[in-house]
Amino acid sequence: MSGFVLSPMLSWQEFLDAATADPSITIGKSRGYATEWAGATWEEAVRLGRDGWAVALRESDFTVGQLRERAGLGSTVTVLEPAWDVTGSEVDIGAYLAGVPECMVDAVPRQISRRGKVITFVIPMSYSAKVRHECIINRGLALATLCAAIIEAGHSVEIWSGDAGFVDQGARTRYSAVVRVISAGEPLDIGRLIFATAHPAMCRRLALGLWDAQPTKIALAMRAAEYGWPPFECRADDLPDGITDPYVFPYLAEDDTQWNDLDTALGWCHRMFVDLGLIEE
């Protein structure tokens, strides 16, 4: 650890251990903020962090599959690529005139990733205290749904969550903490993914708990800064060395409108994933 930059936490359990460690200060707010604002009591947040938050889908009468369909996604991420053979549905005139026997073309679906062997996402866990619960939940469900769809399609995906911003507005001292929520190749824990992306207590209980447990000087500085000032932007270089070309999602701002309802959130995320080349229209 250097100053306000914590070493990347390589597993979810490492994050839970760090976030639930005994506080080094008595005025920390991870356990003290109102439950209505935080979205859960401290004890509930710890349990959800450990067991996951599948209840979000049950309460909404949605499954991941239903959300995926509402986002315009099938069960796989595919593109159609031409394949040449002696039979097929169309003639490649150039190949035919050149005397090539394999002059017939068919469109063959194939699963691909255009961002390399491992797709890495970084989702900021911090945001303004004024952001409403429904916006946090809609954004998180949309992101979790599309990430799950890509994983279920057979892609190798790593999902990180990051808490980053500034400790003071004058000197612009930056703080950062990142945790790997889902490792590439591990079985998808959808409850963990939904909690990490969609539950207000991920930020308003556990992220605060992480800072309350730091050495006293750092914990006091973070508490004095009300746990950070925007912009709450994560950076690619917050991740461990060797991770290349991660996609860092924009942080959630209180004046965003795309998260006001679930369908709008799904549509925004769908367009973004199309732009990344992970989903075909």
C-alpha positions as CSV (number, residue, x, y, z in Angstrom):
1,M,0.0,0.0,0.0
2,S,1.2,3.5,-0.8
3,G,-0.6,6.4,0.8
4,F,-4.2,6.2,-0.1
5,V,-3.7,3.5,-2.8
6,L,-4.4,0.0,-1.5
7,S,-2.9,-3.1,-3.1
8,P,-5.4,-4.8,-5.4
9,M,-7.4,-7.4,-3.7
10,L,-7.2,-10.5,-5.8
11,S,-10.2,-12.4,-4.4
12,W,-13.7,-11.6,-3.1
13,Q,-12.8,-13.2,0.2
14,E,-9.8,-11.0,0.6
15,F,-12.1,-8.0,0.2
16,L,-14.6,-9.3,2.7
17,D,-11.9,-9.9,5.2
18,A,-10.5,-6.4,4.8
19,A,-13.9,-4.7,4.8
20,T,-15.1,-6.4,7.9
21,A,-11.9,-6.1,9.9
22,D,-12.1,-4.2,13.2
23,P,-12.1,-0.4,12.7
24,S,-9.0,1.5,13.7
25,I,-11.1,4.6,14.6
26,T,-14.2,5.1,16.7
27,I,-15.9,7.7,14.5
28,G,-16.1,5.6,11.3
29,K,-19.5,5.5,9.6
30,S,-19.5,2.0,8.0
31,R,-21.5,0.8,10.9
32,G,-23.1,4.0,11.9
33,Y,-24.9,5.5,8.9
34,A,-28.7,5.2,8.8
35,T,-29.9,1.9,7.4
36,E,-32.4,3.6,5.0
37,W,-29.6,5.5,3.3
38,A,-27.1,2.6,3.3
39,G,-29.6,0.1,2.0
40,A,-28.9,-2.5,4.8
41,T,-27.7,-2.8,8.3
42,W,-24.0,-3.6,8.8
43,E,-24.9,-7.2,9.7
44,E,-27.1,-7.6,6.6
45,A,-24.4,-6.1,4.4
46,V,-21.9,-8.6,5.7
47,R,-24.3,-11.5,5.1
48,L,-25.1,-10.3,1.6
49,G,-21.5,-9.9,0.8
50,R,-20.9,-13.5,1.9
51,D,-24.0,-15.2,0.5
52,G,-24.9,-12.9,-2.5
53,W,-28.0,-11.0,-3.4
54,A,-30.2,-13.1,-5.6
55,V,-33.2,-11.7,-3.8
56,A,-33.0,-8.6,-6.1
57,L,-34.2,-10.7,-9.0
58,R,-36.9,-12.6,-7.0
59,E,-38.4,-9.3,-5.7
60,S,-38.5,-7.9,-9.2
61,D,-40.0,-11.2,-10.7
62,F,-37.1,-11.4,-13.1
63,T,-34.5,-14.0,-13.8
64,V,-31.2,-13.3,-15.5
65,G,-32.5,-15.0,-18.6
66,Q,-35.6,-12.7,-18.7
67,L,-33.4,-9.7,-18.2
68,R,-31.1,-10.8,-20.9
69,E,-34.0,-11.1,-23.3
70,R,-35.3,-7.7,-22.4
71,A,-31.8,-6.4,-23.2
72,G,-32.1,-7.9,-26.7
73,L,-29.6,-10.7,-26.0
74,G,-29.8,-14.4,-26.9
75,S,-28.1,-17.1,-24.8
76,T,-24.9,-16.7,-26.8
77,V,-22.7,-14.0,-28.2
78,T,-22.1,-14.8,-31.8
79,V,-21.1,-13.3,-35.2
80,L,-21.7,-14.6,-38.7
81,E,-18.5,-15.2,-40.6
82,P,-18.1,-16.4,-44.2
83,A,-16.9,-20.0,-44.8
84,W,-15.9,-21.2,-48.3
85,D,-16.4,-24.7,-49.6
86,V,-17.5,-26.7,-52.7
87,T,-21.1,-26.3,-51.6
88,G,-22.9,-23.4,-50.0
89,S,-25.7,-20.9,-50.3
90,E,-24.0,-18.2,-52.4
91,V,-21.4,-18.0,-55.1
92,D,-18.1,-16.1,-54.6
93,I,-17.8,-14.8,-58.2
94,G,-14.1,-13.9,-57.8
95,A,-13.2,-17.4,-56.6
96,Y,-15.4,-19.0,-59.3
97,L,-13.8,-17.0,-62.1
98,A,-10.3,-17.8,-60.7
99,G,-11.2,-21.5,-60.9
100,V,-11.1,-22.1,-57.2
101,P,-13.2,-25.2,-56.3
102,E,-14.2,-23.8,-52.9
103,C,-16.2,-21.0,-54.5
104,M,-19.4,-21.4,-52.5
105,V,-20.0,-19.3,-49.4
106,D,-22.1,-19.9,-46.3
107,A,-22.5,-17.6,-43.2
108,V,-21.3,-19.6,-40.2
109,P,-22.1,-18.4,-36.6
110,R,-19.1,-18.3,-34.3
111,Q,-18.6,-17.1,-30.8
112,I,-15.9,-14.5,-30.5
113,S,-14.4,-11.8,-28.3
114,R,-12.9,-8.8,-30.0
115,R,-11.1,-7.7,-26.9
116,G,-8.7,-10.6,-26.5
117,K,-8.6,-13.8,-24.6
118,V,-9.8,-12.3,-21.3
119,I,-12.4,-9.5,-21.2
120,T,-11.8,-7.3,-18.1
121,F,-14.4,-5.0,-16.8
122,V,-13.9,-2.4,-14.0
123,I,-17.1,-1.2,-12.3
124,P,-16.8,1.7,-9.9
125,M,-18.4,1.0,-6.5
126,S,-18.4,4.6,-5.3
127,Y,-20.8,7.4,-6.2
128,S,-22.4,10.5,-4.7
129,A,-24.3,10.2,-1.4
130,K,-27.3,11.7,-3.3
131,V,-27.7,8.9,-5.8
132,R,-31.0,7.2,-5.3
133,H,-31.3,3.4,-4.5
134,E,-33.4,2.7,-7.6
135,C,-30.7,4.1,-9.9
136,I,-28.0,2.1,-8.1
137,I,-30.0,-1.1,-8.5
138,N,-31.1,-0.5,-12.1
139,R,-27.6,0.2,-13.2
140,G,-26.2,-2.8,-11.3
141,L,-28.8,-5.3,-12.6
142,A,-28.2,-4.1,-16.1
143,L,-24.4,-4.4,-15.9
144,A,-24.6,-7.8,-14.1
145,T,-27.1,-9.1,-16.7
146,L,-24.9,-8.3,-19.7
147,C,-21.7,-9.5,-17.9
148,A,-23.5,-12.8,-17.1
149,A,-24.7,-13.2,-20.7
150,I,-21.1,-12.9,-22.0
151,I,-19.8,-15.3,-19.4
152,E,-22.6,-17.8,-20.2
153,A,-21.7,-17.5,-23.9
154,G,-18.3,-19.0,-23.1
155,H,-16.1,-15.9,-22.9
156,S,-13.4,-15.6,-20.3
157,V,-14.3,-12.6,-18.2
158,E,-12.8,-10.9,-15.2
159,I,-15.0,-8.4,-13.3
160,W,-13.4,-5.9,-10.9
161,S,-15.0,-3.3,-8.6
162,G,-13.2,-0.2,-7.6
163,D,-13.5,2.5,-5.0
164,A,-11.6,5.6,-6.2
165,G,-11.8,9.3,-5.9
166,F,-10.1,12.2,-4.1
167,V,-9.4,12.7,-0.4
168,D,-9.4,16.4,-0.5
169,Q,-10.6,19.0,-3.1
170,G,-7.5,21.2,-2.8
171,A,-4.4,19.0,-3.1
172,R,-6.4,16.5,-5.1
173,T,-4.9,13.5,-3.3
174,R,-6.3,10.4,-4.9
175,Y,-7.4,7.2,-3.2
176,S,-8.0,3.8,-4.8
177,A,-9.0,0.3,-3.8
178,V,-9.9,-2.4,-6.3
179,V,-11.2,-6.0,-5.8
180,R,-11.6,-8.8,-8.2
181,V,-15.3,-9.8,-8.0
182,I,-15.3,-12.6,-10.6
183,S,-12.1,-14.3,-11.8
184,A,-11.7,-15.5,-15.4
185,G,-12.7,-19.1,-15.7
186,E,-14.4,-19.5,-12.3
187,P,-18.0,-20.6,-12.0
188,L,-20.3,-17.6,-12.2
189,D,-21.7,-16.6,-8.7
190,I,-24.6,-14.5,-9.9
191,G,-25.6,-13.5,-6.3
192,R,-22.1,-12.1,-5.6
193,L,-22.1,-10.3,-8.9
194,I,-25.5,-8.7,-8.3
195,F,-24.5,-7.6,-4.8
196,A,-21.2,-6.1,-5.9
197,T,-22.8,-4.2,-8.8
198,A,-26.3,-3.4,-7.6
199,H,-26.6,-3.2,-3.8
200,P,-26.2,0.3,-2.2
201,A,-24.5,-1.4,0.8
202,M,-21.6,-2.5,-1.3
203,C,-20.5,1.1,-1.3
204,R,-22.2,2.5,1.8
205,R,-21.3,-0.3,4.2
206,L,-18.4,-2.5,2.9
207,A,-16.4,0.1,1.0
208,L,-16.6,2.4,4.1
209,G,-15.7,-0.5,6.3
210,L,-12.6,-1.1,4.2
211,W,-11.3,2.4,4.9
212,D,-12.4,2.4,8.6
213,A,-10.1,-0.6,9.1
214,Q,-7.0,1.1,7.5
215,P,-4.2,2.6,9.7
216,T,-5.5,5.4,11.9
217,K,-4.0,8.2,9.9
218,I,-5.6,7.0,6.6
219,A,-8.9,6.1,8.3
220,L,-9.2,9.6,9.9
221,A,-8.4,11.3,6.6
222,M,-11.0,9.3,4.7
223,R,-13.6,10.0,7.4
224,A,-12.8,13.7,7.4
225,A,-13.3,13.7,3.6
226,E,-16.7,11.9,4.0
227,Y,-15.0,9.0,2.3
228,G,-14.1,10.8,-0.8
229,W,-14.9,13.5,-3.3
230,P,-15.8,13.0,-7.0
231,P,-15.0,12.3,-9.7
232,F,-15.1,8.7,-8.5
233,E,-13.2,7.4,-11.6
234,C,-11.4,4.1,-11.6
235,R,-8.3,3.8,-13.9
236,A,-6.8,1.0,-15.8
237,D,-3.6,1.3,-13.9
238,D,-5.4,0.7,-10.6
239,L,-5.4,-3.0,-11.6
240,P,-2.5,-5.4,-11.1
241,D,0.3,-5.4,-13.7
242,G,-0.3,-7.8,-16.6
243,I,-4.0,-6.9,-17.1
244,T,-4.2,-5.3,-20.5
245,D,-7.0,-3.4,-22.2
246,P,-9.6,-3.3,-19.4
247,Y,-12.9,-1.6,-20.0
248,V,-13.6,0.9,-17.2
249,F,-17.2,1.8,-16.8
250,P,-18.1,5.4,-16.1
251,Y,-19.0,6.1,-12.5
252,L,-22.6,6.6,-11.4
253,A,-23.5,10.4,-11.1
254,E,-26.6,11.8,-9.4
255,D,-27.7,13.6,-12.6
256,D,-27.6,10.5,-14.8
257,T,-31.0,9.7,-16.4
258,Q,-30.2,6.4,-18.0
259,W,-30.7,4.5,-14.7
260,N,-34.1,5.8,-13.9
261,D,-35.8,2.6,-14.9
262,L,-34.6,-0.9,-15.7
263,D,-35.5,-1.0,-19.4
264,T,-33.6,2.2,-20.0
265,A,-30.6,0.9,-18.1
266,L,-30.6,-2.3,-20.1
267,G,-30.8,-0.4,-23.3
268,W,-27.9,1.8,-22.4
269,C,-25.7,-1.1,-21.4
270,H,-26.7,-3.0,-24.5
271,R,-25.6,-0.2,-26.8
272,M,-22.3,0.1,-24.9
273,F,-21.6,-3.6,-25.2
274,V,-22.4,-3.4,-29.0
275,D,-19.9,-0.6,-29.2
276,L,-17.3,-2.8,-27.5
277,G,-17.9,-5.5,-30.1
278,L,-19.1,-8.0,-27.6
279,I,-22.7,-8.1,-28.9
280,E,-23.9,-8.0,-32.4
281,E,-27.0,-6.1,-33.4
